[in-house]
Amino acid sequence: MSERRKIEIMDTTLRDGEQTNGVSFSATEKLTIAKLLLEELKVDRIEIASTRVSEGEFNAVKSITDWAKEAGFIDKIEVLSFVDGGLSLEWMNETGAKVQNLLTKGSLNHLTHQLKKTPQEHFTAIQKSIRSGLEQGIETNVYLEDWSNGMRNSPEYVFEFLDFLAKEPIKRVLLPDTLGVLTPSESFDFVKQVKERYPEMHIDFHAHNDYDLGVANVLEAVKAGADGLHLTVNGMGERAGNAPLASVVAVINDFLPEVEIAVKEQSLFKVSKLVETFSGFRIPENKPVLGDNVFTQTAGIHADGDNKKNLYFNDLLPERFGRKRQYALGKTSGKANIQKNLQELGLFLSDEDISKVTKRIIELGDKKEVVTKEDLPYIISDVLDSNSVEERVVVDSYVLTHSKGLRPSTTVSVRIDGNSIQENAQGDGQFDAFMNTLGKIYKEKGMSLPTLTDYAVRIPPGSNSDALCETVITWKQGEKIFKTRGLDSDQTVSAIVATQKMLNII
């Protein structure tokens, strides 16, 4: 078997990713992310800033380079620099950075209309930056900004530029699809043209995601011979962002067996969540590999297939990324999803009881409530408890009112042994008004209600949803003390459910 081709992964979350609208990392956050990217995630290089941006950026870069020198990573720390007569190099020397990614013009259109220079004038200034950096111990990689449009509209200029760079003492040539305009076939074709003409040149490909083609373009660039890729955590970046690190890593590992990358899949999710926290840039729930929903089966038929022979698994197993498969609980769940969740909790129910629990979850799903695994024991307890007492008393309907300046009032219709009775009353709160109304109904029938001695409300521990609210009420009737439990998405309703159970017990 031939040796696998190694590809460098350069993460530019801290430079290009920080250009996401509204995102700005502090110096401490940048240092934390830099350490995680290199030590935990094992990316090959990181681009951490642009030169001459601000004092805060200067301090962030200095703190990272100070750490990187001690940790042996200084050659993996890169900074975007400019053809500015040596000002960028001076800034880099003061921060201690040793690798510049020099921004140059990769299309004749940009060169002519933005710089208003001839190719030769531009090349001369670039050469000066490269040579001056070398004298100061700073290594140079060169960005060809707008290279993708250059290949489309002025390829002769691009190759004239690359002919010049092939003779310069640089480490890498960085080819960006600056405006995210390439198709996958163009990405393959353009990178292949460059690699065939300059086989010894190290070529990095830098994709943007404006047409949602970032990952596809990266895949084709690698097939065409690209030596390195520029990616960002969570696909952060200007406009629609850059090609996302996690998706690209999964695609390369699964579809390009001839290619080797050093990134540690198991750490992708952990780093992703930290960057999400620091940046405030939220990961979409359906984002491949990282989103909350991507390893969650919702349809009951899928859970059933997984039970029988993992019929709905693919190679994207959640364990690869430090995650777990989940089975959603909702109106499309079915028994199989519930059984999967019960297995995780170590609970076993009869088919009859599972049917009852399924019915209750579907009812909650119809209310658009999100049910979690942690809610299940409470639903089970509520459903099985509800069936243990014959329902002779049913609270058919009620109206609860609460107005500023007026006492809360309640109108209640109760059916006792098939006979409906309606009453209304006021109280200090909605539930108090409800209990006063029941008191009137029972007094008319010559009966009294137990005394309410304790009232506790909580959501199921560990639940991260507001689907369920549990109310436990303690009652005292004579010498007898007993408790009833109510479960609902609404706190007052859960108390009414608990009260109906009390009415049936007495």
C-alpha positions, 0 to 999 in steps of 0.5 A, a space after each residue: 500500500 502506498 504512503 498516504 499523502 499528508 495535508 496541512 490544516 491551517 486554522 484561521 478562526 482567530 483571524 478570518 473567523 474573527 471577521 464574522 460580523 459582531 465577533 471579537 475575541 479578547 486576548 485571553 480568549 485568543 490564547 485559550 483557543 490557540 492552545 486548544 487548536 494546536 495542543 488538543 485538536 492538533 491542527 498544523 498551523 494557526 493564523 491568529 491576527 492581521 498586523 497593525 489592527 489595534 493595541 488589543 490585537 498586538 497584546 493578543 498576538 504577543 501573549 500567543 507568541 510568548 506561549 508558543 516559543 516556550 511550547 515549541 509552536 512558534 513556527 506554527 503561528 501565522 499573521 496576515 501582513 501587508 505590502 506596506 514598506 516594512 510597517 507590518 514586519 516592524 509590528 511582527 518583530 515587536 510581537 515576536 511572530 515569525 511567519 507572515 502571510 503576505 496579502 497580495 493581489 491575485 487578479 488583474 482586476 484587483 491590481 488595476 483598480 485597487 492598487 492602480 499598479 502594473 504587475 512589475 511594480 507590484 512584484 518588486 514591492 512584494 520581493 522587497 517584503 519577502 527579502 526584508 522578512 528573511 533578513 529579520 528571521 521572518 518566514 513568508 507565505 503569500 496570499 493571492 487575494 481574489 485568485 479565483 477570479 484571477 484564474 477565471 478572468 486573467 489567468 496569464 497574470 496569475 501565472 506571470 505572478 506564480 512564475 515570479 514567486 517560484 523563484 522567491 524564498 517563500 514557504 507556501 503560496 495561499 490560493 483563496 476563493 476570496 469571494 466564494 464564487 468557485 464551483 467544485 469543478 473549477 476548484 479542481 481545474 484551477 488547483 490542478 493547473 497550478 500544481 501541474 505547472 509548479 509541482 514543487 510549490 506548496 499550495 494552500 487552498 482557502 475556500 469561502 462558503 457564499 454558495 454553500 460550496 465550501 466543503 465541496 470545493 475543498 474536497 475537489 482542491 485536495 483531489 487536484 493536489 492541494 498541499 494545505 487547507 485553510 478552515 475555521 471552527 464552526 465555519 466562522 468568517 465574513 459573509 457566509 463564512 469559511 469552509 468549516 473545519 469539522 465537516 472538512 475533517 469528516 469528509 477527508 477521513 471518510 472519502 479520501 483514504 489516500 490523504 492523511 490529516 493530523 486533526 483529532 476528530 474526538 476533540 472537534 465538538 469540545 473546541 467547537 462549543 468553546 469557540 461558540 461560547 467565546 464568540 456568541 456565534 451560535 452553531 445551527 442545530 442542523 450543522 453537520 457533525 456539530 449541530 444539536 440535532 445531527 445525531 438525533 433520530 426523531 422518527 420512530 421507524 429510525 429508532 426501530 431500525 437501529 434496534 434491529 441492525 443499526 439500519 439508520 447508521 452511517 459512517 458519521 458515528 457520533 462517538 468519533 466526535 466525542 458525542 452520543 446518538 440520541 432519540 428524540 421524544 415527541 409526536 413522531 417518536 413512537 415506541 422504539 424511540 421511547 424504548 431507546 431512552 428507557 434503555 439508557 435510563 435502565 428502565 423497563 416497561 410492559 408494552 401496555 405501559 409503553 403505549 400509555 407513555 407514548 400517548 402522553 409524549 405525543 400529547 406533549 408533542 402536539 403542544 410543541 413541547 420539547 421532551 427530554 430523556 430526563 423527563 421520562 421517569 416523571 412522565 412514567 410516574 404520572 401516567 402509571 399513577 393516574 391509572 391506579 385510582 378510578 376516576 370518579 371525579 373529573 375537572 371538565 373545564 375551568 377559567 382562571 382570571 388574573 387582573 391588576 387591582 382585582 382579586 383572582 377568580 376562577 370558574 370551574 366545572 366538575 363532574 362527580 359520578 357523571 353529574 356536572 356542577 359549576 361554581 366560581 370563587 375568588 382567592 389570593 391567587 389563581 390556584 387559591 381561587 380554584 381551591 375555594 371554588 372546589 370548596 364551595 362545590 363540596 360544601 354544597 354536597 355536604 363534604 369537606 376537602 383535605 387541608 393543603 399542607 405543602 405545595 412544591 414545584 420543580 422541573 425534572 432534574 437534568 431536564 434542559 427543557 421547559 416541557 414539564 413542570 411537576 407539582 407535588 401537593 401534600 394533603 392532610 385529612 384527619 390523621 391521614 397525610 398523603 401526596 399527589 403529583 401533577 405533571 404538565 407544561 403549565 405550572 397551574 395546570 400541573 397543580 390542578 392535575 394533582 388536585 384532581 387526583 386528590 379528589 378521586 382518592 377521597 
